[in-house]
């Protein structure tokens, strides 16, 4: 089971790595961002969009937790990804702005988590309408692991394009 301190570290790592990835592709034109590079979601842009949308899905689930996390209240103004008929983001600047705002929410949320929350259960539904009831701690680990998985795909695509994002180790943030 993760500790609240572990989750805060993962939230800082998340923001740090997202900043590195977005900085690495900031000079790319739209064609380079949208080019199908053979990844699961095709392009770097589509993979970055997937990460934002998946984070929103999970954070909106976490917002339904019985403890009503106040740091997640700003998400209530957003359309749930399940209800969108098309992509939410069409340009890099808008996507980057959303990512930065979301990363700040994730940091604040991680700071709100206590040890008592981690064993509490979260009842949620997936896109297919299936119901799940799981302890919050492992779901939070999944949330951060999912991000790391897809950022790894992006760093591979960037490496293949001749861009070195530098050190990506979590240990860079451990004091």
C-alpha positions as CSV (number, residue, x, y, z in Angstrom):
1,X,0.0,0.0,0.0
2,X,1.4,3.4,-0.8
3,X,1.8,6.1,1.8
4,X,0.5,9.6,1.4
5,X,4.1,10.7,1.1
6,X,4.6,8.2,-1.7
7,X,1.6,9.6,-3.6
8,X,3.0,13.2,-3.1
9,X,6.3,12.0,-4.6
10,X,4.5,10.4,-7.6
11,X,2.5,13.6,-8.1
12,X,5.7,15.7,-8.2
13,X,7.2,13.2,-10.6
14,X,4.2,13.3,-12.8
15,X,4.3,17.1,-13.1
16,X,8.1,17.1,-13.6
17,X,8.0,14.4,-16.4
18,X,5.0,16.0,-18.1
19,X,6.9,19.3,-18.1
20,X,9.9,17.6,-19.7
21,X,7.8,15.9,-22.4
22,X,5.9,19.0,-23.3
23,X,9.1,21.1,-23.4
24,X,10.7,18.5,-25.7
25,X,7.9,18.7,-28.3
26,X,7.1,22.4,-27.9
27,X,9.0,23.4,-31.1
28,X,7.4,20.7,-33.2
29,X,4.8,21.8,-35.8
30,X,1.3,20.3,-35.9
31,X,2.3,17.8,-38.6
32,X,5.2,16.4,-36.4
33,X,2.9,16.2,-33.4
34,X,0.1,14.5,-35.3
35,X,2.3,12.2,-37.4
36,X,1.4,8.5,-36.9
37,X,4.6,7.0,-35.4
38,X,3.2,3.5,-34.9
39,X,2.4,3.9,-31.3
40,X,-0.7,2.5,-29.6
41,X,-2.5,5.9,-30.1
42,X,-0.5,6.7,-33.3
43,X,0.9,10.2,-32.6
44,X,2.6,11.9,-29.8
45,X,-0.3,14.4,-29.7
46,X,-2.9,11.6,-29.4
47,X,-0.9,9.9,-26.7
48,X,-0.7,13.2,-24.7
49,X,-4.4,13.7,-25.2
50,X,-5.1,10.2,-23.9
51,X,-3.1,10.9,-20.8
52,X,-5.1,14.0,-20.0
53,X,-8.5,12.3,-20.7
54,X,-7.6,9.2,-18.7
55,X,-6.4,11.4,-15.8
56,X,-9.7,13.3,-16.0
57,X,-11.6,10.0,-15.9
58,X,-9.8,8.8,-12.8
59,X,-9.9,12.1,-11.0
60,X,-13.6,12.4,-11.6
61,X,-14.0,8.9,-10.1
62,X,-11.9,10.0,-7.1
63,X,-14.1,13.1,-6.8
64,X,-17.0,10.8,-6.2
65,X,-15.3,9.3,-3.1
66,X,-17.4,9.6,0.1
67,X,-14.8,12.1,1.6
68,X,-15.5,14.7,-1.1
69,X,-11.9,15.8,-1.8
70,X,-12.1,19.6,-2.1
71,X,-9.1,19.8,-4.4
72,X,-11.1,17.9,-7.1
73,X,-14.0,20.3,-7.0
74,X,-12.7,22.3,-10.1
75,X,-13.3,19.2,-12.2
76,X,-17.1,19.4,-11.8
77,X,-17.1,22.3,-14.4
78,X,-15.6,20.0,-17.0
79,X,-17.5,17.7,-19.4
80,X,-16.8,14.1,-18.5
81,X,-14.7,12.4,-21.2
82,X,-17.3,9.7,-21.6
83,X,-19.8,12.4,-22.8
84,X,-17.5,13.9,-25.5
85,X,-18.3,13.0,-29.1
86,X,-14.9,14.1,-30.3
87,X,-11.5,15.2,-29.1
88,X,-11.4,17.8,-26.3
89,X,-8.1,19.3,-27.5
90,X,-7.3,20.4,-31.0
91,X,-4.0,22.2,-30.5
92,X,-0.8,21.8,-28.5
93,X,-1.2,25.1,-26.6
94,X,-4.6,24.2,-25.3
95,X,-3.5,20.7,-24.4
96,X,-0.4,21.9,-22.6
97,X,-2.4,24.5,-20.6
98,X,-4.9,21.7,-19.6
99,X,-2.0,19.4,-18.6
100,X,-0.4,22.0,-16.4
101,X,-3.7,22.9,-14.7
102,X,-4.4,19.2,-14.2
103,X,-1.0,18.5,-12.8
104,X,-1.5,21.2,-10.2
105,X,-4.9,19.6,-9.2
106,X,-3.1,16.2,-9.0
107,X,-0.4,17.7,-6.7
108,X,-3.1,19.3,-4.4
109,X,-5.1,16.1,-4.4
110,X,-2.1,14.0,-3.4
111,X,-1.5,16.5,-0.5
112,X,-5.1,15.9,0.6
113,X,-4.8,12.1,0.8
114,X,-4.3,10.7,4.3
115,X,-3.4,7.2,5.4
116,X,-7.0,6.6,6.4
117,X,-8.2,7.2,2.8
118,X,-6.0,4.5,1.3
119,X,-8.0,1.5,2.6
120,X,-11.4,3.2,2.0
121,X,-13.3,1.8,-1.0
122,X,-14.3,3.6,-4.1
123,X,-17.3,2.6,-6.1
124,X,-17.1,3.6,-9.7
125,X,-18.2,2.6,-13.2
126,X,-16.2,2.2,-16.4
127,X,-17.2,3.3,-19.9
128,X,-19.1,0.0,-20.4
129,X,-21.2,0.7,-17.3
130,X,-19.6,-2.1,-15.3
131,X,-19.4,-1.4,-11.6
132,X,-16.2,-1.8,-9.5
133,X,-15.6,-1.5,-5.8
134,X,-11.9,-1.2,-5.0
135,X,-9.7,0.3,-2.2
136,X,-8.4,3.8,-3.0
137,X,-4.7,3.1,-2.4
138,X,-4.2,0.6,-5.2
139,X,-6.4,2.7,-7.6
140,X,-4.1,5.7,-7.0
141,X,-1.1,3.5,-7.8
142,X,-2.8,2.4,-11.0
143,X,-3.5,6.1,-11.8
144,X,0.2,7.1,-11.6
145,X,1.4,3.9,-13.2
146,X,-0.8,4.4,-16.2
147,X,0.8,7.9,-16.7
148,X,4.3,6.4,-16.5
149,X,3.4,3.7,-19.0
150,X,2.3,6.1,-21.7
151,X,5.1,8.6,-21.0
152,X,7.5,5.8,-21.6
153,X,5.9,5.3,-25.0
154,X,6.3,9.0,-25.7
155,X,9.9,9.1,-24.6
156,X,10.6,6.1,-27.0
157,X,8.9,8.0,-29.9
158,X,11.0,11.1,-29.1
159,X,14.2,9.1,-28.9
160,X,13.3,7.6,-32.3
161,X,12.9,11.2,-33.6
162,X,16.3,12.1,-32.3
163,X,15.1,14.0,-29.1
164,X,16.7,13.1,-25.8
165,X,14.5,14.2,-22.9
166,X,17.3,13.5,-20.4
167,X,17.0,11.7,-17.2
168,X,13.5,10.3,-16.4
169,X,14.3,8.5,-13.2
170,X,12.0,9.0,-10.2
171,X,15.1,9.0,-8.1
172,X,15.9,12.5,-9.4
173,X,13.2,13.8,-7.2
174,X,14.1,11.8,-4.0
175,X,15.7,13.9,-1.4
